[in-house]
Amino acid sequence: MNSSKSPGLAGFGVLKNTTCHTEKKISVFFSIIFMTVGILSNSLAIVILMKAYQRFRQKSKASFLLLASGLVVTDLFGHLINGAIAVFVYASDKDWIRFNQSNILCSVFGICMVFFGLCPLFLGSVMAVERCIGVTKPIFHSTKMTSRHVKMMLTMVCLFAVLIALLPILRFRAYQIQASRTWCFYKTEHVEDWEDRFYLLLFSCLGFLALAISFLCNAVTGITLLRVKFKSQQRQGRSHHFEMIIQLLAIMCVSCICWSPFLVTMARIGIYEGRSKETCETILFALRMATWNQILDPWVYILLRKAVLKNLYKITSGCCGVHVINLHMWELSSIKNSLKVAAISESPVSSKQINQQPLSSMGQ
């Protein structure tokens, strides 16, 4: 077999004439910090989810808890596996020729990078769809969105991400060692073959599609909640609107800011082929930005709860001297309150009964 096409030598040409000069101590520092913070934050989120599931065993909350659990578990394993491989590479002085003769480690690293990159984006879009259905169609959500269906969706999302990650292996295309010699991914240097371009564009398009679905569903959810607020004028829903809108804005901002640089970079490399001017430092910076999304996911989806928002509100109101929301009305959880408020807005009988209530009873 020709040595230039041997799987064991895949990507080794990058090791000889690399133009990527990264500070070793800084790179090791980044890897250790990302892995440690990611493991701690996701572990804390898992503990909070377990306590919440034991405390609130409600059918309306089961789907959210399952999807959130799948997200943080995926992020946790992503930091554990990818972080452990990266630290091993640094500990071995990035000598891939010595410990990667059969290209097995690089293939495993590349598969994990693709899987743990796309899977959280897919799960985020599924969570956005679930929230949109829960707010716009609460009856359908409470009757059809069962735990069994959510587990099936989780399984399908994971299998689809695994399929995308295994595509190069199934096509006998090896993952390439990148110019920084610290990670493996699709071929990003001297891209001329249509199949290499296809993998890069597929990854970028799927990532942008997941972000677009999340943005669209979160926008519909936010608009629906605002319409319900101004239509029903229910005091009990105001705190929930405040909490939900803050969560939606945080989710969209974090996902777009963290993932857009890496997705745009991969898309530019796939479109412009060898004419792309993306440097190794640019790719490495975009990769670190994407890693921060997996670190911030549990804080946005799980830890940014009403208790935190209460404290933020107290601090803000204390500084500004403005009281907009009555904290004593902050009683219901996000999912439960969204179902209740949306059901009230869709029921004409309930709205008539609410309008006919005496003012004294509304004040109680």
Phi, psi and omega in degrees: 000139179295131185294334180289342180249006181288135179299328181292340180254012182296126175083356183288343176297334178292332185289336186275312185244060180271143178251010183262115181246107180244143178290124186296315183295319179294318181295316177298319179300314179299315182298314181293319180295313180300315182294316182294311181296320179296316180295316182294315182293318179288326176295318177297320179295322179296319178298317179295321178296318180296318178294320179294322180292323178289330182276321182240091178265060181261145182295324182292338182262349185297318182294317179297316181295321179293315180294318178295322177297316177299322180294309184289327177293319177298315178297322180297311179293328176298315178292321180296309186286305181297320179295319180295318179294318180296317178296322177296320179296316178294320180295331178271012178062029177056033180270078184295328182297331182281317187250006182227044182299320181267003178066017181289314182297318179295322178295316178297318179297316180295318178299317180294322179297318180289314183296308182284355172272316183278323186301313176299325177295317178298316180295324176297320178291323177295320177296322177295319177296318180297319178293321180297316178295320181296329181271317184276327180230072186294325180292315177298320180296316183289334183262328186255333183274075182272169179297325179295318178294321179295319178296323176295319178296319177299317179296317180295320179296315180296317179295322178294318177295322177296319179298315178298320181291331182271355183305311179299323180293319179294332179266011179059039174248120183280146170292147187256142171287128184282168188297331179284351180063021182246350182203166180237145181200191173299165179293121182243356178241136180055050180281114180231332181283142182295329182289322176295320176295322181299317181296317179296315180291325178296314178300314181294316182295319178295321177295314178295324178296318178297318177295321180294318178297317178298315181297315182296312182294320178293325177294316178297319179297315180296317179296319179298316180295321178293320178296319179296321181297312182283339181277312185273332182055039179271128181293328183292340181268349186295314180297323179294319177301315180300313180296315185291318181295320177299316179298316181297316179296319180294317181298311182295318182294314183296314182297314182292317182293318185285319188266337184301315180302316182290317180294319178294320180297314179295323179293320178296320178295319180291328183279313186271359177053230182287349181276358181292139182256021179288124181271168179296321179297322178295316179296318181294321177295318179296323178296318179293325175298317178296325179296327179295334178296320178290336175283322184275344181308308182296328179290328180281311186281327189247309190278342176277074185252184184295330179296317178292317181294328175298314180295318177298321179295319180297318179295314181295315180293327178292324179283319185267339182072026182243132178242107182256323187244133175279112185292339179290343179272001181276083189244322188264153177285171186298307185293314182297317182290324179296321177296317184293314182293318180293324178294322178295320182291331182273345184260114179291329181293317181295321180293324178293318180296324180292320181290334182272356180292144177295156179295329179294320179290329179289334181278345181285000000 
